[in-house]
Amino acid sequence: MNSSVILGAVCFQKFEGDYLEFLDLASSLEFSWVELKFEPPICLREGSKKYGEIKARAERLGIGLSLHTPFVGLNIASLDEDERLLSLKRIQESLNAASEMKIEYATVHGGYLRSEKYSPENWDESVKYNLDSISSLIDFGENIGVTVCLENGNTFKRNFLKHGLHPGELKNIRKQVSDNLKFTVDFGHAMYFSTDPSFLVSELGAGNVKLSHLHNNFQTADTHNPLDSGILKLDRIIDRYMKGNWEFPLSIEMKSVENLKRSVSAFHSNVYLETV
């Protein structure tokens, strides 16, 4: 594989082992980056709580680390104050874990408004809470050495009106909260707009993108298909990564070891085509 590509893997929450074991798996598959997903059950396992050992093993294996903050069942833009505050607390806990592992970048999901609660007034309130929450998380992270990276949302679910879906909205959020906000580009999510979602990087500015997630689909649902199953123009992403000298990791985000291995093979095949 071309040495200029930083290939990573996102640790999925239903992985049967712990973070330490996922690092070993990543090393065996020749990944140079891992994004640890701070979701149960994996984040609660004993080996996933050994933050010093996790950092040391990653360094020994030559693997860079980022962290994906929790989002399942959470909503930082909720109209329900208890839900919103609980969501922020859980994310802050994960940022503290990132800090203990000396992790610099952490992926954060924006919030949403449930479609059945939509009204112009409720939407404006949800927008405000989303901005306030992101701003508070940026401040919290800065105090402990962790930079928040806002991920572009999954646009396929109609029952959630999510914040931060398209590049214009993402740039507007950054403008309103802080230039210190960075981005995680999820190429699979952006397939809602295009089979060549590499445009999102140029729209946001490559220097503002610090992390990414790579998976495939057929533009009907956020299925996290292997890279060889779907209509993603993977070759375009790889080509633009190399020609644009992008510096962030391309982290494959699967939901099983089998699909992770399958995606690695597909990625290698496309890199080979780009370099011959």
C-alpha positions in Angstrom: 0.0 0.0 0.0 1.2 3.6 -0.7 2.9 4.8 2.4 1.3 8.2 2.2 -2.1 6.7 3.1 -2.9 6.5 6.8 -5.3 3.6 7.0 -7.3 3.1 10.1 -10.1 1.1 11.7 -12.9 2.2 13.9 -13.4 -0.2 16.8 -17.0 -1.3 16.7 -19.0 -1.5 20.0 -20.0 -5.2 19.6 -16.4 -6.4 19.1 -16.1 -9.4 21.4 -12.9 -8.4 23.0 -11.6 -5.1 24.5 -9.6 -2.2 23.3 -6.3 -3.9 23.8 -7.4 -6.9 21.7 -8.7 -4.7 19.0 -5.3 -3.0 18.8 -3.8 -6.4 18.3 -6.3 -7.2 15.5 -5.6 -3.8 13.9 -1.8 -4.5 14.0 -2.3 -7.9 12.4 -4.2 -6.2 9.5 -1.5 -3.6 9.2 -3.6 -0.6 10.3 -1.7 2.4 11.4 -4.6 4.1 13.2 -7.5 3.0 15.5 -10.5 5.0 16.6 -11.8 3.7 19.9 -15.6 3.7 20.1 -16.7 4.7 23.7 -19.9 2.7 23.7 -21.0 -0.3 25.9 -20.3 -3.1 26.0 -16.8 -2.7 24.7 -15.9 0.4 26.7 -16.9 -1.3 30.0 -14.7 -4.3 29.6 -11.7 -4.5 32.0 -9.1 -4.3 29.3 -10.8 -1.2 27.8 -10.3 0.7 31.1 -6.5 0.2 31.2 -5.9 3.6 29.6 -2.1 3.7 30.3 -1.7 0.2 28.9 -3.8 1.0 25.9 -1.7 4.0 25.1 1.6 2.1 25.6 0.4 -0.8 23.4 -0.7 1.5 20.6 2.7 3.2 20.7 4.5 -0.1 20.6 2.5 -1.2 17.6 3.0 2.1 15.8 -0.8 2.9 15.9 -2.2 6.4 16.2 -5.3 6.8 18.3 -8.5 8.8 18.2 -11.7 8.4 20.2 -15.4 8.2 19.1 -17.5 9.7 21.8 -20.8 8.0 22.7 -24.0 8.8 20.8 -26.4 5.8 21.1 -29.4 7.0 23.0 -27.9 10.5 23.5 -28.9 13.8 22.1 -27.0 17.0 22.8 -29.7 19.1 21.1 -32.6 17.6 22.9 -35.5 19.9 24.1 -35.5 17.7 27.2 -33.0 19.3 29.6 -32.4 16.1 31.6 -31.6 14.2 28.4 -29.4 16.9 27.1 -27.4 17.2 30.3 -27.0 13.5 30.6 -25.8 13.3 27.0 -23.2 16.0 27.7 -22.1 14.2 30.9 -21.5 10.9 29.0 -19.5 12.7 26.3 -17.4 14.5 28.9 -16.6 11.2 30.5 -15.4 9.9 27.2 -13.3 13.0 26.6 -11.7 12.4 30.0 -10.8 8.9 28.9 -9.3 10.3 25.7 -7.2 12.7 27.8 -5.9 9.9 30.0 -4.8 8.1 26.8 -3.2 11.3 25.5 -5.6 11.2 22.5 -5.7 14.5 20.7 -8.9 14.2 18.5 -12.3 12.9 19.4 -15.3 12.5 17.1 -18.6 14.0 18.4 -22.1 13.6 16.8 -24.3 16.7 16.5 -27.8 16.5 18.0 -31.2 16.2 16.5 -34.9 17.0 16.8 -37.4 14.2 16.5 -39.6 14.8 13.5 -42.8 14.4 15.4 -41.8 17.3 17.6 -41.1 19.6 14.7 -42.3 23.2 14.7 -40.4 26.3 13.7 -40.0 27.2 17.3 -38.8 23.8 18.4 -36.4 23.6 15.5 -34.9 27.0 16.5 -34.6 25.8 20.1 -32.9 22.6 19.0 -30.4 24.5 16.9 -29.5 26.7 19.8 -29.0 23.8 22.2 -26.9 22.0 19.6 -24.6 25.1 19.3 -24.5 25.6 23.1 -23.6 21.9 23.6 -20.9 21.8 21.0 -19.4 25.0 22.4 -19.3 23.6 25.9 -17.7 20.4 24.7 -15.0 22.3 22.8 -14.2 24.3 26.0 -14.2 21.1 28.1 -11.9 19.4 25.6 -9.5 22.3 25.4 -9.0 22.2 29.2 -7.9 18.6 29.0 -6.0 18.6 25.7 -8.6 17.0 23.4 -9.9 18.6 20.2 -13.6 18.0 19.3 -14.2 16.9 15.7 -17.8 17.2 14.6 -19.0 14.4 12.4 -21.4 15.0 9.5 -24.6 13.2 10.3 -26.4 10.3 8.9 -29.0 11.7 6.6 -31.0 8.5 5.8 -33.3 8.5 8.9 -36.5 10.5 8.3 -37.6 10.3 12.0 -34.6 12.3 13.1 -34.0 15.9 11.9 -30.3 16.0 12.5 -27.9 19.0 12.8 -24.7 19.1 10.8 -25.6 17.1 7.7 -24.2 19.1 4.7 -21.0 21.2 4.4 -22.7 24.5 4.5 -24.4 23.7 7.8 -21.2 22.3 9.2 -19.2 25.4 8.3 -21.9 27.6 9.8 -21.7 25.6 13.1 -18.0 26.1 13.2 -18.4 29.9 12.4 -20.8 30.3 15.3 -19.0 28.2 18.0 -15.2 28.3 17.5 -12.4 28.1 14.9 -11.1 25.4 17.2 -13.9 23.0 16.1 -12.5 20.5 13.6 -14.3 17.8 11.6 -14.7 14.1 11.1 -15.8 13.4 7.6 -17.9 10.3 7.3 -17.8 9.3 3.7 -20.6 6.8 4.0 -23.0 9.3 5.5 -22.1 11.8 2.7 -23.1 9.2 0.1 -26.6 10.6 0.6 -25.5 13.5 -1.6 -23.0 11.8 -3.9 -21.3 8.5 -4.7 -18.1 10.6 -4.7 -18.3 12.1 -1.2 -14.7 13.4 -1.3 -16.1 16.8 -2.1 -16.9 17.2 1.6 -13.2 17.5 2.4 -12.6 20.3 -0.1 -15.8 22.1 1.1 -14.7 22.0 4.7 -11.0 22.5 4.0 -8.5 19.7 4.3 -6.8 21.4 7.2 -10.0 21.4 9.2 -10.6 17.7 8.7 -8.7 15.6 11.3 -10.5 12.3 11.1 -12.7 10.3 8.7 -14.9 7.2 8.5 -15.0 5.0 5.4 -17.8 2.6 4.6 -20.2 1.8 1.7 -23.9 1.6 0.9 -26.4 1.8 -1.9 -27.7 5.3 -1.1 -30.8 3.9 0.6 -29.7 3.4 4.2 -26.6 3.9 6.4 -25.8 0.2 6.3 -22.0 0.3 6.8 -21.4 -2.2 4.0 -17.9 -3.5 3.2 -16.0 -1.3 0.8 -16.6 -3.7 -2.1 -20.4 -3.8 -1.6 -22.1 -0.6 -2.7 -21.7 2.3 -5.1 -19.0 4.4 -3.3 -16.4 5.6 -5.7 -13.5 4.5 -3.5 -11.0 5.1 -6.2 -11.9 8.8 -6.3 -11.4 9.1 -2.6 -8.0 7.4 -2.7 -6.9 9.5 -5.7 -7.9 12.8 -4.1 -6.3 11.7 -0.8 -3.0 11.1 -2.5 -3.1 14.1 -4.8 -4.4 16.4 -2.1 -1.8 15.2 0.4 -4.5 14.7 3.0 -3.0 14.1 6.4 -6.0 12.6 8.3 -6.5 8.8 8.6 -9.0 7.0 6.4 -10.6 4.8 9.1 -12.7 1.9 7.9 -15.9 1.7 10.0 -17.4 -1.8 10.0 -19.6 -3.8 12.4 -17.9 -7.1 12.2 -14.3 -8.5 11.9 -15.3 -10.3 8.7 -16.4 -7.1 7.0 -13.3 -5.3 8.3 -11.0 -7.8 6.7 -13.0 -7.8 3.5 -12.8 -4.0 3.4 -9.0 -4.1 3.9 -8.7 -6.3 0.8 -10.9 -4.0 -1.2 -8.9 -1.0 -0.1 -5.6 -2.5 -1.0 -7.0 -3.5 -4.5 -8.0 0.1 -5.2 -4.7 1.6 -3.9 -2.9 -0.9 -6.2 -4.9 0.3 -9.2 -4.1 3.9 -8.3 -0.4 3.3 -8.1 0.3 1.0 -11.1 
